[in-house]
Amino acid sequence: MASDICDLSRSELFALLAGDPRPRARLAAGEQLRAETPFRYPGRRGPVIVYLIPGPAPAGAPSEAPSPPTPGRAVRISDGGALIKSLDEQGMDLAIDIILSKTVFHAVKQQEGGGVAAGQVYLDSTTETVTPDLWRFLQLVAEIIGLRHSKYKEALIQLSRRQERAPDLIGWEDR
C-alpha cells in the first residue's frame, strides 16, 4: 500500500464503526486511511489491518483528476493482502487447495461489492455506506480466518459419519 496513507487511532476506528461523520468526511475528501483492528490473524501475521482508500470510479466516469469531496465517493475496504498470506502461513495455499480456494472466493463473492484482486480481499463501498460495509468486511475476514478451524472440524465430522455407516475395514477396533 502507498506511504501517503494516514493511520487511524483505535478510537478513530471505533468512531468510524459507530457512524461518526468525521472519518467519513476524510474519506469523502479522498484521504487514504489505515486502521489496526482489535482482531488478530492466527500465527505470526499479527493484527488485522484494514485499508480504506478511494475506490474505483463507476463505469463510464472520468478518473483523471481528483474530484472535490463527494458524499457518495467510492471507497475500497481492503486487507492489504494479509488475509491470503495468513492462510498460506497456516498451510492453506489457495493455489493448491481447490476446495479451500472455491470456498474463499465464494464467501467473498457472496458479499455485495466483494472481490479478490492482486492478492487482496476487498469490499467496494461508498462514503455513505462505509460504516455498515466495514462491519461486513470485518465479519468476512473473521469467517475466512475461521475456515482454518472449520475445515478440520468438517473433516472430523465426515470421518465420524463414515465410521458410523461402515464397519471397521482396517481392523482398528481389534487393536
Steps between C-alpha positions, in 0.01 A plus 500: 500500500607859442703692758260799500242306697399654833470276804177510697527460874298229667250761624467645147436150364232442764351841416481399133340168596249693710407724206693817590492735197856634554690194369247471217567865411871418477417218259270730302793741462702217342722422797641147526466344844643197676381359832623221723199306628481313831485171304807283435600255233601159633874438510760772449313733265375728780199731512243530223563835333239655272571749226240752385603654172318673216318229309481447129297754309161374382497371144500785247607767751816700425783417739763761409531766771398454863151632551389728784348338811198298400242353737467177302866460404613142432707339777683169483539314830793259478713268711822606327568140397555366852200265507613277215859509633366394840319205345822406320696511827244266654557244223188597306639594158217616274704412191524135606181432697217537247225439756636769730551734206140459383374541857692825552405649163136399550495662847647821358268511199195448725567846643365773274801698375745230614788369296860388491760684292878506513498267801274729703149434622292816465150638528394800292291755684421871505554768760127478577500124568856448627393442862277194442730382221804512729309280747416259214863496391625419850244220525617366163864501613405322823304236309790432264744477791256255660521271196826374644311352792180402322687312229652260749183481704305409186757230415458351848121506466522326162736238643263442791203459266689252286591296806135491609381380157772250415662218694861535605675381184851557630453306822576788738242375747694175545812679618 
